[in-house]
């Protein structure tokens, strides 16, 4: 059932009721969407052709996924990074860069324009502590820090030319930009691109479209905002649930925006008022997105 929200058709697709749906990923070969529930050991698949939603129980508490050139996924578990295939169940653990720090865990991730994978860490005991880092997974599986000193990095994206890294610093209510060197996989010249007002919720998942504009989900903000590359607000899409978490461009023309949401963080009153919290939605766009790159390792 479609409803018009701020001039856009927002369609409810799947009643998956995720604790915290995250990291939606469009897989062009199968024309299907995959995503994780960061609070449950469940992996989700949605087939737009049939409208079928398939949840799978898995042994990992995944936080995010990235497409892998060799097939399957590079994935972030709370306690490390791994290569994993949902079809065969095979996995290979790559490492945990925050080992020995019991207050730290891994979070969101994205494949860079250089074919490497980048994933953030956070202090789960003190969410606004600037102890988070972005770690780089090289093609040989080795792991190194790319940047540090972040208050819950949760949303990573790259400009179309591969020269800028964007990071959502969720508990500082802002989106940062770095100069990015795709040769070395290093980030420098940190600067604030967007300051998000507290009344608009916390910035969460982040992706970039073909024109280089940023799309940011607002946790407890009932909205997605599109920002220009200079940080100016371009448009707002209002959603019928409090907590959108992340987005993916999909469809044959990559002009459909798939949106994961969460029940986590909602009050009992909100869950009663917005029972579709945690479900999957789709927004029809008038712009084209970009296909997320594949991990080359």
C-alpha positions in Angstrom: 0.0 0.0 0.0 1.5 3.4 -1.1 1.1 6.7 0.6 2.3 10.1 -0.4 4.8 11.5 2.0 6.4 14.9 1.2 5.8 14.5 -2.5 7.2 11.0 -2.7 5.6 7.6 -3.0 6.7 5.7 0.2 5.8 2.0 -0.1 5.7 -0.5 2.7 7.3 -3.7 1.3 8.0 -6.3 4.0 6.8 -6.7 7.6 10.2 -8.0 8.8 10.0 -6.3 12.2 13.7 -5.9 12.6 15.2 -5.0 15.9 17.6 -2.8 13.9 17.6 -3.4 10.2 20.8 -2.2 8.6 23.2 -2.3 5.7 20.7 -2.9 2.8 22.6 -4.0 -0.3 21.3 -4.4 -3.8 22.6 -7.4 -5.6 22.3 -6.8 -9.4 22.9 -10.3 -10.6 19.8 -11.6 -8.7 18.0 -8.3 -8.7 17.4 -8.7 -5.0 18.0 -6.8 -1.8 19.9 -8.2 1.2 20.2 -6.7 4.7 21.1 -7.6 8.3 19.4 -7.1 11.7 22.2 -5.9 14.0 20.3 -7.0 17.1 19.5 -10.5 15.9 21.3 -13.3 14.1 19.1 -13.0 11.1 19.9 -12.3 7.4 17.2 -10.9 5.2 16.4 -11.2 1.5 13.7 -9.4 -0.5 12.8 -10.2 -4.1 11.0 -7.3 -5.7 9.8 -9.5 -8.6 7.7 -11.7 -6.4 7.4 -9.5 -3.3 8.8 -12.4 -1.3 10.7 -11.7 1.9 13.0 -14.5 3.2 14.7 -14.3 6.6 17.5 -16.7 7.5 18.9 -17.6 10.9 22.7 -17.3 10.8 25.5 -17.9 13.4 26.8 -14.4 13.1 25.6 -11.1 14.8 26.2 -9.1 11.6 26.4 -5.3 11.7 27.0 -4.6 8.0 27.9 -6.3 4.7 29.7 -5.5 1.5 29.5 -7.2 -1.9 32.6 -9.4 -2.7 33.9 -9.8 -6.3 34.6 -13.5 -5.6 31.0 -14.1 -4.5 29.3 -13.8 -1.1 30.1 -11.0 1.3 32.7 -9.2 3.4 30.9 -8.7 6.6 31.2 -7.0 10.0 30.4 -9.0 13.1 30.2 -7.2 16.5 33.6 -8.8 17.3 35.4 -8.8 14.0 35.5 -8.9 10.2 34.9 -12.0 8.1 34.3 -13.3 4.6 31.0 -15.1 4.5 28.7 -16.8 2.0 25.0 -16.9 3.0 24.3 -19.6 0.4 26.9 -22.1 1.5 27.3 -20.9 5.1 31.1 -20.9 4.7 33.0 -18.2 6.6 36.6 -17.1 7.2 37.5 -14.8 10.1 39.8 -12.0 9.1 40.5 -10.4 12.5 39.2 -8.1 15.3 41.1 -4.7 15.4 39.7 -3.8 18.8 40.7 -7.0 20.5 41.6 -6.5 24.2 39.2 -3.5 24.6 36.0 -5.0 26.1 34.1 -1.7 25.9 34.6 -1.6 22.1 32.7 -3.3 19.2 32.5 -3.1 15.4 29.7 -1.3 13.5 28.9 -0.1 10.0 31.1 -0.6 6.9 31.3 0.0 3.2 33.5 -1.0 0.2 35.6 1.8 -1.1 36.4 2.9 -4.6 39.8 1.2 -4.3 38.2 -2.3 -3.7 39.1 -2.3 0.0 36.6 -2.5 2.8 36.2 0.1 5.5 34.5 -0.5 8.9 33.9 1.6 12.0 34.3 0.8 15.7 32.5 2.3 18.7 32.5 2.5 22.5 29.2 0.7 23.3 29.4 1.7 27.0 29.8 5.4 26.3 28.3 6.1 22.9 29.5 9.7 22.6 33.1 8.8 23.5 35.4 9.8 20.6 37.1 6.4 20.7 35.8 5.0 17.5 38.0 4.4 14.4 37.6 3.5 10.8 39.6 0.4 9.9 40.7 -0.6 6.4 40.7 -4.2 5.1 43.2 -4.6 2.3 42.8 -7.0 -0.5 45.1 -9.6 1.2 42.8 -9.5 4.3 45.2 -7.4 6.5 43.6 -4.7 8.7 44.9 -1.2 9.5 43.5 2.0 10.9 42.4 4.7 8.3 41.2 7.4 10.8 40.5 7.7 14.5 38.9 9.8 17.2 35.2 9.3 16.2 32.0 9.4 18.4 30.3 6.3 16.9 31.0 6.3 13.2 27.8 4.9 11.7 27.5 5.5 8.0 30.4 5.5 5.5 30.3 6.6 1.9 32.5 7.8 -0.9 32.2 10.5 -3.6 31.7 9.3 -7.2 35.3 10.4 -8.0 36.6 8.4 -5.1 38.5 11.4 -3.6 36.2 12.1 -0.6 35.3 9.9 2.3 32.1 10.8 4.2 31.6 9.5 7.7 28.5 9.9 9.9 29.6 10.7 13.4 26.3 9.7 14.9 26.6 10.8 18.5 28.2 14.1 17.6 25.2 14.8 15.3 27.2 15.5 12.2 28.6 14.2 9.0 32.3 14.6 8.4 34.3 14.7 5.1 37.9 13.6 4.6 40.2 13.9 1.6 40.7 10.3 0.5 43.6 8.7 -1.3 42.4 5.6 -3.1 46.0 4.5 -3.8 46.9 4.2 -0.2 43.5 3.9 1.4 44.2 6.8 3.8 42.0 9.7 4.9 43.2 13.2 5.8 42.0 16.8 6.3 39.0 16.0 8.5 36.2 18.6 8.4 32.6 19.0 9.4 30.3 18.9 6.3 26.8 18.8 8.0 25.6 19.7 11.5 22.3 17.9 12.2 19.9 19.7 14.6 19.0 17.6 17.6 15.3 17.9 16.8 15.9 16.1 13.5 17.2 13.0 15.2 20.6 11.4 15.0 22.3 10.9 11.6 22.7 7.2 10.8 23.2 5.4 7.5 24.8 7.2 4.5 25.0 6.6 0.8 25.9 8.8 -2.2 24.0 9.0 -5.5 25.3 9.4 -9.1 25.3 13.2 -8.8 27.5 13.1 -5.7 24.7 14.1 -3.3 24.5 12.4 0.1 21.5 10.6 1.5 21.3 10.4 5.3 18.8 8.5 7.4 17.8 10.2 10.7 17.5 7.8 13.7 14.3 8.9 15.6 13.9 11.7 13.0 11.1 10.3 10.7 13.1 11.3 7.7 15.8 11.0 5.1 17.7 14.1 4.0 19.6 14.6 0.7 22.6 16.9 1.0 24.6 18.6 -1.7 28.3 17.8 -1.9 28.9 21.2 -0.1 26.6 20.1 2.8 23.6 22.2 1.8 20.2 20.6 2.4 18.6 19.6 -0.9 15.4 17.8 0.1 13.8 15.9 2.9 11.7 12.7 2.5 9.4 12.1 5.5 8.8 8.5 6.5 5.9 6.9 8.4 8.1 5.4 11.1 10.5 7.1 13.7 13.7 5.3 13.0 15.0 4.8 9.4 18.5 3.4 9.7 20.0 3.1 6.2 19.3 3.0 2.5 20.3 1.3 -0.8 19.7 2.3 -4.4 18.1 -0.5 -6.3 15.9 -1.5 -9.3 17.0 -1.8 -12.9 17.8 1.9 -13.2 19.0 2.3 -9.5 16.2 4.9 -9.1 14.4 3.1 -6.2 15.5 3.8 -2.6 15.2 0.8 -0.3 15.0 1.9 3.4 15.6 -0.3 6.4 14.2 0.7 9.8 14.4 -0.2 13.5 12.2 -1.0 16.5 15.2 -0.4 18.7 15.1 3.0 20.2 11.4 3.4 19.9 9.3 3.8 23.1 6.3 1.5 23.8 4.0 4.4 22.8 5.8 4.8 19.5 5.7 1.1 18.7 2.0 1.1 19.4 1.5 4.2 17.2 3.9 3.1 14.4 3.6 -0.7 14.3 5.5 -0.9 11.0 8.7 0.2 12.7 11.5 -2.3 11.8 10.0 -3.0 8.4 11.3 -2.5 4.9 10.2 0.5 2.7 10.8 1.7 -0.8 10.8 5.3 -2.2 10.5 6.0 -5.9 13.1 8.6 -6.9 13.6 11.1 -9.7 17.4 10.7 -9.5 19.7 7.8 -10.1 21.8 6.1 -7.5 25.1 4.2 -7.8 25.9 0.5 -7.4 28.0 -0.1 -4.3 31.5 -1.4 -5.4 32.8 -4.9 -4.6 35.5 -6.0 -2.3 38.4 -7.1 -4.4 40.1 -9.4 -1.8 
